[in-house]
Amino acid sequence: MIKKLTPFIGEYKKYVILTPVTIIGEVLMEILIPFVMGRILDVGINGNGGIPYILKMGGLMFIMAAFSLMFGALAGKFAAAAGMGFAKNIRQKLFDKVQDFSFKNVDKFSTASLVTRLTTDVTNTQNAFMMVIRTAVRAPMLMIGATIMAMLINLKLSVIFFIAIPFLGIALYLIGSHAHPRFQRMLKKYDSMNASVQENLIGIRVVKAFVRERHENKKFEASADDVRKAQLFAEKLVILNNPIMQFTMYASIVAIIWFGGNMIIKGNMETGQLSSFISYVTQILMSLMMISFIFIMCVISKASVTRIVEVLDEQSDITDGNNGDPDVENGSIIFRNVSFSYTDSPDNFALDNINLEIKSGETVGIIGGTGSSKTSLVQLIPRLYDASAGEVIVGGHNVREYKLETLRNQVSMVLQNNVLFSGTIKENLRWGDKNASDDEIIEACKSAQAHEFISSFPDGYDTDLGQGGVNVSGGQKQRLCIARALLKKPKIIILDDSTSAVDTATDSKIRQAFREKLTNTTTIIIAQRISSVCEADKIIVMDDGHINGIGTHDELMKSNSIYREVYISQQKGSEQ
């Protein structure tokens, strides 16, 4: 896992190098200060050095302390720069990876989980990285340096911390090995909580419309409490680290003072030496405490790193074709023995053995009940999903032969869930063509019957849309999405129930504009209203993942019972 993340240091490598370099300077000063302090006691106060010696060594201590402070501050600055840059690169790579995911990949992780990985998990990894390049260098160096100095002062007393170190090592191993799976469970609870928050914020208008705030509050409270319990379950093991460290440190100091005091009484040790020894032992034990903190942070971050690497290692099941990059010559579409399953299970096909041919420039309607796989069918055309069996041919080539960008630039799709982004109306429309002129934008909006309501806004096309287009109605949002799709000037345009929130008169005008201006574009219209597709060149009737019938309106009225029943029920509904 470490090898996977190392390349993300990237351009911040110099800070990663400078951090331990400055740490070395800081540690050297910290190691020398207790030695100088001991000399002041033994030579300056108890010896013959007097005031001049005390002043000279005191000044040296001040300079050392100043250098230690300077090196420590620089190390902190460099570590922060390296850690934040490292996190930025990981976050960017994760985001880029998610952009390459197919719908199937996104379904596997869930949106909430991906958000947690991009935020909480990356932050945990960043904190661990900063601690590793700073504290993981400082603590061992300080421990080794202080141990050498302590042994030079008194080898017998050094036996005390040689007993303490194995004790701490065993305690840390036991804590870490049991804590890691607990933190993994905790992060999964975070995913669930984020999913709850995301769902609530997206559907906040529905929540208020049905007066379900209290229900949502209880649901979030339960989710947040699950996170709390998971955190408590993980942390109550980790917090044992601090009391164990404190007990070991103070027990060692008490033992050193006891045995060291006896040595001073017997004349085997100087007062200043004992003072320096205690300082070095404190440094050793503090460095061990820092190592334990690093260990615990690594335990916590290991779960996060694992989740990050899972995303980085995930391979998109939809990739660019390897047979060059042919152009999409026309809007013809052929489904040849196509079957499709969301779960890759042959026992659970959403589409089963579909055979269909659509000529370039045709207008095709698709009708069917809820769950009949109408959307599943059209999503195979721009390779939002790949067929599990058979082949989908667009413009004379199997869709797998195209580069994804080439194919999707020629297939414009207005999805069931209409999504607009923060920014102006014009900025949203230019998702279809970033270089579109104002005249082209207006023309597309007129075809989509959107120009009139846009012009009624005080700022017109420069009207700022709230997040998700919250300040326009459902019908207006649909028309903006249709205009955005038209700006691509595609060879195939797919409207997936994209006029459901539009009145029949406006729907009729949109279809008329399509007939007049998209004569060379293959148009596929999924609709619930037969009036939206009755003038199509052919109509496909879907039923439970199969094609139940194909024909014109008149042909299907004579030959297809499902189509006829839908038509009759809608006619009765309109008469009432």
C-alpha positions as CSV (number, residue, x, y, z in Angstrom):
1,M,0.0,0.0,0.0
2,I,2.9,2.4,0.8
3,K,4.3,1.8,-2.7
4,K,0.9,2.7,-4.2
5,L,0.9,6.1,-2.4
6,T,4.6,7.1,-2.6
7,P,4.4,8.5,-6.2
8,F,1.9,11.1,-4.9
9,I,4.7,12.9,-3.1
10,G,5.5,14.2,-6.6
11,E,6.6,17.8,-6.7
12,Y,6.7,18.1,-2.9
13,K,9.7,15.7,-2.6
14,K,12.0,18.6,-1.6
15,Y,9.9,19.3,1.5
16,V,9.9,15.6,2.4
17,I,13.7,15.7,2.3
18,L,14.1,19.0,4.1
19,T,11.8,17.9,7.0
20,P,14.2,15.2,8.3
21,V,17.2,17.4,7.6
22,T,15.9,20.1,9.9
23,I,14.7,17.5,12.4
24,I,18.4,16.2,12.7
25,G,19.4,19.8,13.6
26,E,16.7,20.0,16.2
27,V,17.5,16.6,17.8
28,L,21.2,17.3,18.0
29,M,20.5,20.5,19.9
30,E,18.1,18.8,22.3
31,I,20.6,16.0,23.0
32,L,23.4,18.4,23.8
33,I,21.4,20.7,26.0
34,P,21.2,18.2,29.0
35,F,24.9,17.5,28.8
36,V,25.7,21.3,29.0
37,M,23.2,21.6,31.9
38,G,25.0,18.8,33.8
39,R,28.3,20.5,33.2
40,I,27.0,23.7,34.7
41,L,25.9,21.9,37.8
42,D,29.1,19.8,38.2
43,V,31.7,22.3,37.1
44,G,30.1,25.7,37.5
45,I,28.2,25.3,40.8
46,N,29.8,22.3,42.5
47,G,33.2,22.6,40.9
48,N,35.7,25.4,40.4
49,G,34.2,27.0,37.2
50,G,32.3,29.8,39.0
51,I,30.2,32.5,37.5
52,P,32.2,32.9,34.3
53,Y,31.8,29.2,33.4
54,I,28.1,29.3,34.3
55,L,27.6,32.4,32.0
56,K,29.6,30.9,29.2
57,M,27.8,27.5,29.3
58,G,24.4,29.3,29.9
59,G,24.9,31.4,26.8
60,L,25.8,28.2,24.8
61,M,22.5,26.6,26.1
62,F,20.6,29.7,25.0
63,I,22.1,29.5,21.5
64,M,21.4,25.7,21.3
65,A,17.8,26.3,22.4
66,A,17.4,29.0,19.8
67,F,18.7,26.8,17.0
68,S,16.5,23.9,18.3
69,L,13.4,26.2,18.1
70,M,14.4,27.4,14.6
71,F,15.0,23.9,13.2
72,G,11.7,22.7,14.9
73,A,9.7,25.5,13.3
74,L,11.2,24.8,9.9
75,A,10.5,21.1,10.2
76,G,6.9,21.9,11.1
77,K,6.6,24.2,8.1
78,F,8.2,21.7,5.6
79,A,6.1,18.8,7.0
80,A,2.9,20.7,6.6
81,A,3.8,21.7,3.0
82,A,4.7,18.1,2.2
83,G,1.6,16.6,3.9
84,M,-0.9,19.0,2.3
85,G,0.7,18.6,-1.1
86,F,0.7,14.8,-0.7
87,A,-3.0,14.9,0.3
88,K,-3.8,17.2,-2.7
89,N,-2.2,14.8,-5.1
90,I,-4.0,11.8,-3.7
91,R,-7.4,13.6,-3.7
92,Q,-6.8,14.7,-7.3
93,K,-5.9,11.2,-8.4
94,L,-8.9,9.8,-6.6
95,F,-11.2,12.4,-8.2
96,D,-9.7,11.7,-11.7
97,K,-10.1,7.9,-11.1
98,V,-13.8,8.4,-10.2
99,Q,-14.3,10.4,-13.4
100,D,-13.1,7.4,-15.4
101,F,-15.5,5.0,-13.5
102,S,-18.4,3.6,-15.3
103,F,-21.9,3.6,-13.8
104,K,-21.2,0.1,-12.6
105,N,-18.0,1.1,-10.7
106,V,-19.8,4.0,-9.0
107,D,-22.7,1.6,-8.0
108,K,-20.1,-0.7,-6.4
109,F,-18.7,1.9,-4.0
110,S,-21.7,4.2,-3.6
111,T,-21.5,8.0,-3.8
112,A,-21.4,8.4,0.0
113,S,-18.5,6.1,0.4
114,L,-16.5,7.8,-2.4
115,V,-17.1,11.2,-0.7
116,T,-15.8,9.8,2.6
117,R,-12.7,8.4,0.9
118,L,-12.0,11.7,-0.8
119,T,-12.4,13.6,2.5
120,T,-12.0,11.8,5.8
121,D,-9.8,9.0,4.5
122,V,-7.5,11.4,2.7
123,T,-7.2,13.6,5.8
124,N,-6.3,10.6,8.0
125,T,-3.7,9.6,5.5
126,Q,-2.3,13.1,5.4
127,N,-2.0,13.3,9.2
128,A,-0.2,10.0,9.3
129,F,2.2,11.0,6.5
130,M,3.1,14.3,8.3
131,M,3.7,12.4,11.4
132,V,5.9,9.8,9.6
133,I,8.2,12.3,7.9
134,R,8.5,14.4,11.0
135,T,7.9,12.4,14.2
136,A,9.0,9.1,12.8
137,V,12.4,10.6,12.1
138,R,12.6,12.7,15.3
139,A,11.6,10.0,17.8
140,P,14.1,7.2,16.8
141,M,16.9,9.7,16.5
142,L,16.2,11.3,19.8
143,M,15.9,7.9,21.5
144,I,19.2,6.6,20.0
145,G,21.0,9.8,20.7
146,A,19.7,10.1,24.3
147,T,20.4,6.4,24.9
148,I,24.1,6.8,23.8
149,M,24.5,9.8,26.0
150,A,22.8,8.1,29.0
151,M,25.0,5.0,28.6
152,L,28.1,7.2,28.5
153,I,27.0,8.8,31.8
154,N,26.2,5.6,33.6
155,L,25.9,2.2,32.0
156,K,24.3,0.5,35.1
157,L,21.4,2.9,35.3
158,S,20.7,2.4,31.6
159,V,19.5,-1.1,32.4
160,I,16.3,0.4,33.6
161,F,15.0,1.6,30.3
162,F,16.3,-1.5,28.5
163,I,13.6,-3.2,30.7
164,A,11.0,-0.6,29.9
165,I,11.4,-0.7,26.1
166,P,10.3,-4.3,25.5
167,F,7.4,-3.9,27.9
168,L,6.1,-0.9,25.8
169,G,6.7,-2.8,22.5
170,I,4.6,-5.7,23.5
171,A,1.8,-3.4,24.8
172,L,1.8,-1.4,21.5
173,Y,1.7,-4.6,19.4
174,L,-1.3,-5.9,21.3
175,I,-3.2,-2.6,21.0
176,G,-2.4,-2.1,17.3
177,S,-3.3,-5.6,16.2
178,H,-6.8,-5.4,17.8
179,A,-7.5,-1.7,17.0
180,H,-7.2,-1.9,13.2
181,P,-10.3,-3.9,12.4
182,R,-12.3,-1.7,14.8
183,F,-11.3,1.5,12.8
184,Q,-12.3,-0.3,9.6
185,R,-15.8,-0.8,11.0
186,M,-15.9,2.8,12.2
187,L,-15.2,4.1,8.6
188,K,-18.0,2.0,7.2
189,K,-20.3,3.7,9.7
190,Y,-19.1,7.0,8.4
191,D,-20.1,5.9,4.9
192,S,-23.6,5.2,6.2
193,M,-23.9,8.5,7.9
194,N,-22.7,10.4,4.9
195,A,-25.3,8.5,2.8
196,S,-28.0,9.6,5.1
197,V,-26.9,13.3,5.0
198,Q,-26.5,13.2,1.2
199,E,-30.0,11.7,0.7
200,N,-31.6,14.2,3.0
201,L,-30.0,17.2,1.4
202,I,-30.8,16.1,-2.1
203,G,-34.4,15.4,-1.2
204,I,-34.9,18.3,1.3
205,R,-37.9,19.6,-0.6
206,V,-39.6,16.2,-0.5
207,V,-38.8,16.0,3.2
208,K,-40.5,19.3,3.9
209,A,-43.4,18.7,1.6
210,F,-44.3,15.5,3.5
211,V,-43.4,17.1,6.9
212,R,-40.9,14.3,7.6
213,E,-38.2,16.4,9.3
214,R,-38.7,14.6,12.6
215,H,-38.4,11.2,10.9
216,E,-35.2,12.4,9.2
217,N,-33.8,13.8,12.4
218,K,-34.3,10.4,14.1
219,K,-32.8,8.6,11.2
220,F,-29.7,10.8,11.3
221,E,-29.5,10.6,15.1
222,A,-29.4,6.8,14.8
223,S,-26.8,7.0,12.2
224,A,-24.6,9.5,14.1
225,D,-25.0,7.3,17.2
226,D,-23.8,4.3,15.3
227,V,-20.7,6.3,14.4
228,R,-20.2,7.4,18.0
229,K,-20.4,3.8,19.2
230,A,-18.0,2.6,16.6
231,Q,-15.6,5.4,17.5
232,L,-15.9,4.6,21.2
233,F,-15.4,0.9,20.5
234,A,-12.2,1.7,18.5
235,E,-10.8,4.5,20.7
236,K,-11.3,2.8,24.1
237,L,-8.6,0.4,23.1
238,V,-6.3,3.0,21.7
239,I,-6.5,5.3,24.8
240,L,-4.9,2.5,26.8
241,N,-1.7,3.6,25.1
242,N,-1.3,6.9,27.1
243,P,-1.7,5.4,30.7
244,I,0.7,2.6,29.8
245,M,3.2,5.1,28.5
246,Q,2.8,7.4,31.6
247,F,3.1,4.5,34.0
248,T,6.3,3.2,32.3
249,M,7.8,6.7,32.1
250,Y,7.2,7.6,35.8
251,A,8.1,4.2,37.1
252,S,11.4,4.5,35.2
253,I,12.1,8.0,36.6
254,V,11.3,6.8,40.2
255,A,13.7,3.9,39.8
256,I,16.4,6.1,38.3
257,I,16.1,8.7,41.1
258,W,16.2,5.9,43.7
259,F,19.2,4.1,42.4
260,G,20.9,7.2,41.2
261,G,20.5,8.9,44.6
262,N,22.2,6.0,46.3
263,M,25.0,6.2,43.8
264,I,25.5,9.9,44.6
265,I,25.5,9.1,48.3
266,K,28.2,6.5,47.7
267,G,30.2,8.9,45.6
268,N,29.8,6.9,42.4
269,M,27.9,9.6,40.6
270,E,27.8,13.4,40.4
271,T,24.6,15.5,40.9
272,G,24.8,17.0,37.5
273,Q,25.3,13.6,35.9
274,L,22.1,12.4,37.6
275,S,20.2,15.5,36.4
276,S,21.5,14.9,32.8
277,F,20.7,11.2,33.1
278,I,17.1,12.0,34.1
279,S,16.8,14.4,31.2
280,Y,18.0,11.8,28.8
281,V,15.8,9.1,30.2
282,T,12.8,11.5,29.9
283,Q,13.8,12.1,26.3
284,I,14.0,8.4,25.7
285,L,10.6,7.7,27.2
286,M,9.1,10.7,25.4
287,S,10.5,9.5,22.1
288,L,8.9,6.1,22.9
289,M,5.6,7.9,23.5
290,M,5.9,9.7,20.2
291,I,6.6,6.3,18.5
292,S,3.5,4.9,20.1
293,F,1.5,7.9,18.8
294,I,2.9,7.2,15.3
295,F,2.0,3.6,15.7
296,I,-1.6,4.4,16.7
297,M,-2.0,7.0,13.9
298,C,-0.7,4.4,11.4
299,V,-3.3,1.9,12.8
300,I,-6.0,4.5,12.3
301,S,-4.8,5.6,8.8
302,K,-4.2,2.0,7.7
303,A,-7.9,1.5,7.4
304,S,-8.2,4.8,5.4
305,V,-5.2,3.9,3.2
306,T,-6.8,0.5,2.4
307,R,-10.0,2.2,1.3
308,I,-8.1,4.7,-0.8
309,V,-6.1,2.0,-2.5
310,E,-9.3,0.1,-3.2
311,V,-10.5,3.0,-5.4
312,L,-7.1,3.5,-7.0
313,D,-6.9,-0.3,-7.8
314,E,-10.4,-0.4,-9.2
315,Q,-10.4,-0.9,-12.9
316,S,-13.2,0.6,-14.9
317,D,-15.1,-2.1,-16.8
318,I,-15.5,0.3,-19.7
319,T,-12.3,1.5,-21.4
320,D,-11.4,2.9,-24.8
321,G,-11.3,0.6,-27.7
322,N,-8.0,-0.7,-29.0
323,N,-8.8,-0.7,-32.7
324,G,-7.8,2.9,-33.5
325,D,-10.4,5.6,-33.2
326,P,-13.0,5.4,-36.0
327,D,-15.4,8.2,-36.5
328,V,-19.1,7.8,-35.8
329,E,-20.1,7.9,-39.5
330,N,-23.9,8.1,-38.9
331,G,-26.6,7.6,-36.4
332,S,-27.5,4.0,-37.2
333,I,-27.9,1.6,-34.3
334,I,-28.0,-2.2,-34.3
335,F,-28.6,-4.4,-31.2
336,R,-27.5,-8.0,-32.1
337,N,-28.4,-10.7,-29.6
338,V,-27.8,-8.3,-26.7
339,S,-28.3,-9.3,-23.1
340,F,-27.4,-7.2,-20.1
341,S,-27.3,-7.7,-16.3
342,Y,-26.4,-5.1,-13.7
343,T,-25.0,-7.9,-11.5
344,D,-23.2,-9.9,-14.3
345,S,-25.5,-12.8,-13.4
346,P,-26.9,-14.8,-16.3
347,D,-29.9,-15.6,-14.1
348,N,-30.8,-12.0,-13.6
349,F,-30.8,-10.3,-17.0
350,A,-32.4,-6.8,-17.2
351,L,-32.3,-7.2,-21.0
352,D,-32.5,-10.6,-22.7
353,N,-31.6,-11.4,-26.3
354,I,-32.4,-8.0,-27.8
355,N,-32.3,-7.7,-31.6
356,L,-33.1,-4.3,-33.0
357,E,-32.1,-2.1,-36.0
358,I,-32.5,1.7,-36.1
359,K,-31.6,3.5,-39.3
360,S,-29.7,6.8,-39.2
361,G,-32.0,9.8,-39.0
362,E,-35.0,7.8,-37.7
363,T,-37.2,8.9,-34.9
364,V,-37.9,6.0,-32.5
365,G,-40.2,5.9,-29.6
366,I,-39.9,3.5,-26.7
367,I,-42.9,2.6,-24.5
368,G,-43.1,0.2,-21.6
369,G,-44.2,-0.1,-18.0
370,T,-42.0,0.8,-15.1
371,G,-39.1,-1.7,-14.8
372,S,-39.4,-2.9,-18.4
373,S,-35.7,-1.9,-19.0
374,K,-36.3,1.0,-21.3
375,T,-33.5,3.1,-19.8
376,S,-31.2,0.0,-19.6
377,L,-31.6,-0.4,-23.3
378,V,-30.5,3.1,-24.3
379,Q,-27.7,3.3,-21.8
380,L,-25.8,0.7,-23.8
381,I,-25.6,3.0,-26.8
382,P,-23.1,5.5,-25.3
383,R,-21.5,2.7,-23.2
384,L,-22.7,4.0,-19.9
385,Y,-22.9,0.3,-19.3
386,D,-21.5,-2.5,-21.5
387,A,-23.6,-5.4,-22.8
388,S,-23.1,-8.7,-21.0
389,A,-23.6,-10.6,-24.2
390,G,-24.0,-9.7,-27.9
391,E,-23.0,-6.5,-29.5
392,V,-24.2,-3.0,-29.9
393,I,-23.2,-1.4,-33.2
394,V,-23.4,2.4,-33.7
395,G,-22.4,4.1,-37.0
396,G,-21.2,0.8,-38.5
397,H,-18.8,-0.1,-35.6
398,N,-19.2,-2.0,-32.4
399,V,-19.3,0.6,-29.6
400,R,-16.3,-1.1,-28.0
401,E,-14.1,-0.1,-30.9
402,Y,-14.6,3.7,-30.3
403,K,-12.7,5.9,-27.9
404,L,-15.3,6.8,-25.3
405,E,-14.9,10.5,-25.9
406,T,-15.5,10.0,-29.7
407,L,-18.6,7.9,-29.1
408,R,-20.2,10.0,-26.4
409,N,-19.5,13.3,-28.3
410,Q,-21.9,11.9,-31.0
411,V,-24.5,10.5,-28.6
412,S,-26.3,13.2,-26.6
413,M,-28.4,11.8,-23.8
414,V,-30.9,13.6,-21.5
415,L,-31.1,11.3,-18.5
416,Q,-34.1,10.7,-16.3
417,N,-32.6,12.6,-13.5
418,N,-32.0,16.1,-14.9
419,V,-28.9,17.6,-13.3
420,L,-27.8,21.2,-13.6
421,F,-24.7,22.6,-11.9
422,S,-23.9,25.7,-10.0
423,G,-23.3,28.6,-12.3
424,T,-25.2,30.6,-14.9
425,I,-27.7,29.2,-17.4
426,K,-25.2,30.0,-20.2
427,E,-22.4,28.1,-18.4
428,N,-24.7,25.1,-17.9
429,L,-25.7,25.1,-21.6
430,R,-22.1,25.2,-22.7
431,W,-21.6,21.8,-21.2
432,G,-23.0,20.7,-24.6
433,D,-20.4,22.8,-26.5
434,K,-18.0,24.9,-24.6
435,N,-17.3,27.0,-27.7
436,A,-21.0,27.6,-28.6
437,S,-21.8,31.1,-29.7
438,D,-24.7,33.1,-28.1
439,D,-26.7,32.6,-31.3
440,E,-26.2,28.9,-31.2
441,I,-27.3,28.8,-27.5
442,I,-30.4,30.8,-28.3
443,E,-31.3,28.6,-31.3
444,A,-30.9,25.4,-29.2
445,C,-33.1,27.0,-26.4
446,K,-35.8,27.9,-28.9
447,S,-35.9,24.3,-30.2
448,A,-36.2,23.1,-26.6
449,Q,-38.9,25.7,-25.8
450,A,-36.6,27.3,-23.2
451,H,-35.8,30.7,-24.7
452,E,-39.1,32.3,-23.6
453,F,-38.8,31.6,-19.9
454,I,-35.1,32.3,-19.9
455,S,-35.7,35.7,-21.4
456,S,-38.3,36.4,-18.6
457,F,-35.5,36.3,-16.0
458,P,-34.0,39.7,-15.2
459,D,-30.5,38.4,-16.1
460,G,-31.6,36.2,-18.9
461,Y,-29.0,33.7,-19.9
462,D,-26.7,35.0,-17.2
463,T,-29.1,34.0,-14.5
464,D,-27.3,32.2,-11.7
465,L,-28.7,28.8,-11.0
466,G,-28.6,27.5,-7.5
467,Q,-26.9,24.1,-6.8
468,G,-28.8,21.5,-8.8
469,G,-30.9,24.2,-10.5
470,V,-33.1,24.7,-7.5
471,N,-34.4,28.0,-8.7
472,V,-36.1,26.7,-11.8
473,S,-39.1,24.4,-12.1
474,G,-38.9,20.7,-13.1
475,G,-40.2,21.4,-16.6
476,Q,-37.8,24.3,-17.0
477,K,-34.9,22.1,-15.9
478,Q,-35.9,19.5,-18.4
479,R,-36.0,22.0,-21.2
480,L,-32.6,23.4,-20.3
481,C,-31.1,19.8,-20.3
482,I,-32.6,19.2,-23.7
483,A,-31.1,22.5,-25.0
484,R,-27.7,21.5,-23.6
485,A,-28.0,18.1,-25.4
486,L,-28.9,19.8,-28.7
487,L,-25.8,22.0,-28.5
488,K,-23.6,19.0,-29.0
489,K,-25.0,18.6,-32.5
490,P,-24.9,14.8,-32.1
491,K,-25.7,12.1,-34.6
492,I,-27.9,10.4,-32.0
493,I,-30.0,12.1,-29.3
494,I,-31.8,10.2,-26.6
495,L,-34.5,11.7,-24.5
496,D,-35.1,9.4,-21.5
497,D,-38.6,10.5,-20.3
498,S,-37.2,14.0,-20.6
499,T,-40.5,15.8,-21.1
500,S,-42.5,14.2,-18.3
501,A,-42.7,17.5,-16.4
502,V,-43.7,19.5,-19.6
503,D,-47.3,20.1,-20.6
504,T,-48.5,18.4,-23.8
505,A,-48.6,21.6,-25.9
506,T,-44.9,22.4,-25.1
507,D,-44.0,18.7,-25.6
508,S,-45.6,18.9,-29.1
509,K,-43.6,22.0,-30.0
510,I,-40.4,20.4,-28.9
511,R,-41.1,17.3,-31.1
512,Q,-42.0,19.6,-34.0
513,A,-38.7,21.4,-33.6
514,F,-36.9,18.1,-33.6
515,R,-38.6,17.0,-36.8
516,E,-37.7,20.3,-38.6
517,K,-34.1,20.7,-37.4
518,L,-32.8,17.2,-36.6
519,T,-33.6,15.6,-39.9
520,N,-30.2,13.8,-40.0
521,T,-30.1,13.0,-36.3
522,T,-31.3,9.7,-34.9
523,T,-33.8,10.6,-32.2
524,I,-34.8,8.1,-29.5
525,I,-37.7,9.2,-27.2
526,I,-38.5,7.2,-24.1
527,A,-41.9,8.3,-22.8
528,Q,-44.9,7.4,-20.7
529,R,-47.3,9.3,-22.9
530,I,-48.1,7.8,-26.2
531,S,-48.8,11.2,-27.6
532,S,-45.0,11.9,-27.3
533,V,-44.1,9.0,-29.6
534,C,-47.1,8.4,-31.8
535,E,-45.6,10.3,-34.7
536,A,-42.3,8.4,-34.5
537,D,-41.0,6.3,-37.5
538,K,-41.2,3.3,-35.3
539,I,-42.2,2.5,-31.8
540,I,-40.6,-0.2,-29.6
541,V,-42.8,-1.7,-26.9
542,M,-40.7,-3.1,-24.0
543,D,-41.9,-5.6,-21.5
544,D,-39.8,-7.2,-18.7
545,G,-36.5,-6.8,-20.5
546,H,-37.8,-8.1,-23.9
547,I,-39.1,-6.3,-27.0
548,N,-42.8,-7.1,-27.1
549,G,-43.5,-5.3,-30.4
550,I,-42.1,-2.9,-33.0
551,G,-44.1,-0.8,-35.5
552,T,-45.8,2.5,-36.2
553,H,-48.6,3.8,-34.1
554,D,-51.2,2.4,-36.4
555,E,-49.5,-1.0,-36.8
556,L,-49.1,-1.4,-33.0
557,M,-52.7,-0.4,-32.4
558,K,-53.7,-3.4,-34.5
559,S,-51.1,-5.9,-33.5
560,N,-49.9,-5.2,-29.9
561,S,-52.2,-5.6,-27.0
562,I,-49.8,-3.8,-24.5
563,Y,-49.6,-0.7,-26.7
564,R,-53.3,-0.7,-27.3
565,E,-54.2,-1.0,-23.6
566,V,-51.8,1.9,-22.7
567,Y,-53.3,4.0,-25.5
568,I,-56.9,3.3,-24.4
569,S,-56.2,3.9,-20.7
570,Q,-54.5,7.3,-21.5
571,Q,-57.4,8.3,-23.8
572,K,-59.9,7.5,-21.0
573,G,-57.8,9.5,-18.6
574,S,-57.7,12.5,-20.9
575,E,-61.5,12.4,-21.4
576,Q,-62.1,12.4,-17.7
